[in-house]
């Protein structure tokens, strides 16, 4: 099972965790995307620990080893200072229409799995068992209460009840507080088709293994020109558009070279810091040295992270229409950008996001030798040395 924990962005706190709408809104703000089909766990921080928010995929939870993985997850939360917390089971995005029997079945199954994992904890474990304060659901536009009536034999069948309509994100205190505090709001616009169309227009130069290009400079330029290319139609003249497309294509050609895309990852790790990191031992250092912490720009929602996401979609578009040699370069660029995002998501303790990207890599390139390594990092998981809130 892969999970996301609260990312590296500082100054955030959980609001009204028992309220499904508030917890869902806080997760959206922290994860910088709309949580869907997942289990959210909001762990209460003690006097010396920060609150913890985790997300786990329902597809993984309800799979063959979901119970075992969830038990390890609860133990990890407890060991990191969250000895108790609230659970929210989210179906779809919480608002989309779903059949009543489907809602009841999935909420019940996920609730039973969670209760079983809590009951199976070892009370003598060093950090103590995780105490589940409440289980709620967000499904079909409604808030749900999931309770287990006391039973002499222990356990007992779960009781589900709708309690209220699920408020929209913009109607929550979490969203209002984020605006007042000046936090950047998650992007809602769908740029996917526009980015794919940019990619389809590109003529990607063949990758040059001996290239002396500076990937950091090319990446900064590509982020800027993508903003211009995404502007409303008519904003750019055709010649200016062609020039900017060439600049994006140059970045794709560069990251198609392993040495250069690895250097770009190192630039992301070093961003806004005073230290440099050895390229050859980069991952080993991130696993062993807690002083390496991600800058907000390379967290989900940050300008660099968004830039990589956009460029990955552009590379996918370039793969669709390019001639055979260009398609090979675009494919290598897509693979490199996917790997960069996997590793940045992993470094941000966003294992569910990293796992989803690995699944895309494996689906598009089943022969990939990289996917198993990345999958081991996210599914085991192998943790970065730093910890959010520490």
C-alpha positions in Angstrom: 0.0 0.0 0.0 1.3 3.5 -0.8 0.4 6.6 1.1 0.9 10.3 1.2 1.8 12.1 4.4 1.5 15.8 5.0 3.9 17.5 2.6 6.8 19.8 3.3 4.9 23.1 3.0 5.2 24.9 6.4 2.5 26.8 8.4 -0.4 24.5 7.8 -2.6 23.0 10.5 -5.7 20.7 10.5 -9.0 22.3 11.1 -12.1 20.6 12.6 -10.8 17.1 11.7 -14.0 15.3 12.7 -16.0 17.3 10.0 -15.7 15.4 6.7 -16.0 18.6 4.6 -13.2 20.3 6.6 -10.9 17.3 6.5 -11.4 16.8 2.8 -10.7 20.5 2.2 -7.5 20.4 4.3 -6.4 17.3 2.4 -6.9 19.1 -0.8 -4.9 22.1 0.4 -2.1 19.9 1.7 -1.9 17.5 -1.2 -2.4 20.2 -3.8 -4.9 17.9 -5.6 -8.4 16.7 -5.1 -8.4 13.5 -3.0 -10.4 10.7 -4.5 -11.1 7.0 -3.7 -8.9 7.1 -0.7 -8.7 6.7 3.1 -7.6 9.9 4.9 -6.2 9.6 8.4 -5.8 12.8 10.4 -3.5 12.1 13.3 -3.5 14.5 16.3 0.0 15.8 17.1 1.1 15.8 20.7 2.8 18.8 22.5 6.0 18.2 20.6 4.7 16.8 17.3 2.9 18.3 14.4 -0.5 16.9 13.2 -0.2 14.3 10.5 -2.4 13.8 7.4 -2.1 10.7 5.3 -3.8 9.4 2.2 -4.0 5.8 1.2 -5.6 4.4 -2.0 -8.8 2.4 -1.5 -7.8 0.2 -4.5 -4.7 -0.8 -2.5 -6.5 -1.0 0.8 -9.1 -3.4 -0.5 -6.6 -5.5 -2.3 -5.1 -8.8 -1.1 -2.6 -7.4 1.4 -4.4 -4.2 2.3 -5.0 -5.2 5.9 -1.4 -6.0 6.6 -0.2 -2.8 5.0 -2.8 -0.7 6.9 -1.6 -2.3 10.2 2.0 -1.2 9.4 0.7 2.2 8.5 -1.1 2.7 11.8 2.0 1.5 13.7 4.1 4.1 11.8 1.7 6.9 12.6 1.9 6.0 16.2 5.7 5.8 16.2 5.8 9.3 14.7 3.8 10.8 17.5 0.2 10.5 16.2 -1.2 8.1 18.7 -4.8 8.9 17.8 -6.7 10.3 14.9 -9.8 10.5 12.7 -10.5 8.5 9.6 -12.4 9.7 6.5 -13.3 7.3 3.7 -13.7 9.2 0.4 -15.5 7.7 -2.6 -14.8 9.4 -5.9 -14.2 13.0 -4.9 -16.9 12.9 -2.3 -19.4 14.8 -4.4 -19.9 12.7 -7.6 -23.1 10.7 -8.0 -22.8 7.0 -7.0 -25.3 4.2 -6.7 -26.5 3.7 -3.1 -25.6 0.0 -2.9 -22.0 0.8 -4.1 -21.6 3.5 -1.5 -22.8 1.3 1.4 -20.7 -1.7 0.2 -17.4 0.2 -0.1 -17.9 2.3 3.0 -18.7 -0.9 5.0 -15.8 -2.9 3.6 -13.3 -0.1 4.2 -14.6 0.6 7.6 -14.4 -3.1 8.6 -10.8 -3.3 7.3 -9.9 -0.2 9.4 -11.5 -1.6 12.5 -9.8 -4.9 12.1 -6.4 -3.3 11.7 -7.0 -1.2 14.8 -8.1 -4.3 16.8 -5.1 -6.3 15.7 -2.6 -3.9 17.1 -0.1 -5.1 19.6 -0.7 -3.1 22.8 2.8 -3.8 24.1 4.4 -2.2 21.0 7.0 0.5 22.0 5.0 3.4 20.7 1.6 2.1 21.8 -1.4 1.3 19.7 -3.1 3.9 17.4 -6.5 5.0 18.8 -9.2 5.6 16.2 -11.4 8.5 17.4 -14.0 8.4 14.6 -14.7 6.9 11.2 -16.6 9.0 8.7 -17.3 9.0 5.0 -17.6 11.4 2.1 -19.6 9.9 -0.7 -22.4 10.9 -3.2 -22.4 14.5 -1.9 -23.2 13.4 1.7 -21.3 13.1 5.0 -21.5 9.6 6.6 -21.1 8.4 10.1 -19.7 4.9 10.4 -20.1 3.4 13.9 -19.5 0.0 15.4 -22.1 -0.6 18.2 -20.6 -2.2 21.4 -20.7 -6.0 21.3 -20.0 -8.5 24.2 -18.0 -10.6 21.9 -16.1 -7.7 20.5 -16.4 -6.3 17.0 -20.0 -6.0 15.9 -21.5 -5.0 12.6 -20.9 -1.5 11.4 -23.8 1.0 11.3 -23.8 3.6 8.5 -25.9 6.7 8.5 -26.0 9.9 6.5 -25.6 12.9 8.7 -25.6 16.0 6.4 -24.8 17.3 2.9 -21.1 17.5 2.1 -20.2 21.1 1.8 -18.3 22.3 -1.3 -14.6 23.1 -0.9 -15.2 26.9 -1.2 -17.7 26.8 1.7 -15.2 25.3 4.2 -13.3 27.1 7.0 -10.1 25.5 5.7 -10.5 27.1 2.3 -11.4 30.5 3.8 -8.5 30.4 6.2 -6.1 29.5 3.4 -7.2 32.5 1.5 -6.8 34.8 4.5 -3.4 33.4 5.3 -2.2 34.0 1.7 -1.7 30.4 0.8 -1.7 29.5 -2.9 -5.0 27.7 -3.8 -4.8 24.4 -5.7 -5.3 24.9 -9.4 -8.7 23.8 -10.7 -8.3 24.5 -14.4 -7.8 21.7 -16.8 -4.8 22.4 -19.0 -4.4 18.8 -20.2 -5.7 19.2 -23.8 -3.9 22.5 -24.3 -0.6 21.0 -23.2 -1.0 18.0 -25.4 -1.7 20.2 -28.4 1.6 22.1 -27.6 3.4 18.8 -27.6 1.8 17.8 -30.9 3.2 20.9 -32.6 6.8 20.4 -31.4 9.7 19.3 -33.5 11.9 17.7 -30.8 15.6 17.6 -31.7 17.4 14.3 -31.4 19.0 13.8 -28.0 22.7 14.6 -27.9 24.6 12.4 -25.4 27.5 14.8 -25.4 25.4 17.9 -24.9 26.8 20.6 -22.7 23.4 22.2 -22.2 22.5 23.6 -18.7 19.3 21.7 -17.8 18.5 24.2 -15.0 18.5 27.2 -17.4 16.5 25.3 -20.0 14.0 24.3 -17.3 13.6 27.9 -16.1 13.0 29.1 -19.7 10.6 26.2 -20.5 8.4 27.1 -17.4 8.2 30.7 -18.5 7.4 30.0 -22.1 4.7 27.4 -21.2 2.9 30.2 -19.3 3.0 32.3 -22.5 1.9 29.3 -24.7 -1.1 28.6 -22.4 -2.3 32.2 -22.7 -5.6 32.8 -24.6 -5.5 32.4 -28.4 -4.3 35.5 -30.2 -2.0 36.6 -27.5 1.1 35.3 -29.3 2.0 35.8 -33.0 2.8 32.7 -35.0 6.5 33.4 -35.2 6.7 34.1 -31.4 4.8 30.9 -30.8 7.2 28.9 -32.9 10.2 30.3 -31.1 8.7 29.4 -27.7 7.9 25.9 -28.9 11.5 25.5 -30.0 12.6 26.4 -26.4 10.3 23.8 -24.9 11.5 21.2 -27.4 15.1 22.0 -26.4 14.3 21.1 -22.8 12.7 17.8 -23.8 15.7 16.9 -25.9 18.0 17.7 -23.0 16.1 15.6 -20.3 16.1 12.7 -22.8 19.8 12.4 -21.9 20.1 10.4 -18.6 23.0 12.5 -17.3 21.1 15.8 -17.8 17.8 14.7 -16.3 19.7 13.4 -13.3 21.4 16.8 -13.0 18.0 18.5 -13.2 16.8 16.3 -10.2 19.9 17.4 -8.3 19.0 21.1 -9.1 15.6 20.4 -7.6 17.1 19.0 -4.5 19.6 21.9 -4.1 17.0 24.5 -4.9 17.4 27.7 -2.9 20.0 26.1 -0.6 23.7 26.6 0.0 24.8 23.0 -0.3 25.4 20.9 -3.4 24.7 17.2 -3.6 26.8 14.5 -5.2 25.0 13.3 -8.3 26.3 9.7 -8.1 25.0 9.2 -4.5 22.0 11.5 -4.6 19.4 8.9 -3.5 21.7 7.5 -0.8 22.0 11.0 0.7 18.3 11.7 0.7 17.7 8.4 2.5 20.4 9.0 5.1 20.7 12.8 5.7 17.7 14.6 7.2 19.2 18.0 6.4 18.1 17.6 2.8 14.5 18.9 2.9 12.4 19.9 -0.2 11.8 23.5 -1.0 8.2 24.6 -1.4 8.8 25.0 -5.1 9.4 21.3 -5.6 6.4 20.3 -3.4 3.1 19.5 -5.1 1.6 22.9 -6.1 5.0 24.6 -6.2 6.1 26.3 -9.4 8.9 23.8 -10.3 6.7 20.8 -9.5 3.9 22.2 -11.7 6.4 22.9 -14.4 7.5 19.2 -14.5 3.9 18.1 -14.5 3.1 20.3 -17.5 6.2 19.3 -19.4 5.4 15.6 -18.9 2.0 16.2 -20.6 3.7 18.1 -23.4 6.1 15.2 -23.9 3.2 12.8 -24.1 1.7 15.0 -26.8 4.9 15.0 -28.7 4.9 11.2 -28.7 1.6 11.2 -30.5 2.4 12.9 -33.8 6.2 13.0 -34.1 8.2 11.2 -36.7 9.9 8.0 -35.6 13.3 9.6 -34.5 11.6 12.5 -32.7 9.1 10.1 -31.1 11.9 8.2 -29.6 13.4 11.4 -28.0 9.9 12.5 -26.8 9.4 9.1 -25.2 12.8 9.3 -23.4 11.8 12.8 -22.2 8.4 11.6 -21.0 10.1 8.7 -19.1 12.7 11.1 -17.6 10.1 13.6 -16.5 7.9 10.8 -15.0 10.9 9.5 -13.1 11.7 13.0 -11.8 8.2 13.4 -10.5 8.2 10.0 -8.9 11.4 10.8 -7.0 10.1 14.3 -6.0 6.8 12.8 -4.8 8.7 10.1 -2.9 11.0 12.8 -1.3 7.8 14.6 -0.2 6.4 11.4 1.4 3.7 11.3 -1.3 4.0 7.6 -1.8 0.5 7.2 -3.3 1.2 9.8 -5.9 4.6 8.3 -6.7 3.1 4.8 -6.9 0.4 6.1 -9.4 3.1 7.5 -11.6 5.1 4.3 -11.5 2.0 2.4 -12.6 1.7 4.8 -15.6 5.4 4.1 -16.4 4.9 0.4 -16.2 1.7 0.5 -18.3 3.3 2.7 -21.0 6.6 0.9 -21.0 6.1 -2.6 -19.7 9.7 -3.5 -20.5 11.1 -0.7 -18.2 13.8 -1.8 -15.9 13.4 1.4 -13.9 9.8 0.8 -12.8 10.6 -2.1 -10.4 13.2 0.0 -8.6 10.9 3.0 -8.2 8.1 0.7 -7.2 10.2 -0.8 -4.4 11.0 2.7 -3.1 7.3 3.7 -3.0 5.6 0.4 -2.0 8.0 -0.9 0.7 8.3 2.1 1.4 11.9 3.3 1.7 11.6 6.6 3.6 13.5 9.8 3.0 15.6 10.8 6.0 13.6 14.0 6.8 10.1 13.8 8.2 7.3 16.4 7.8 6.9 18.5 10.8 10.1 17.4 12.4 
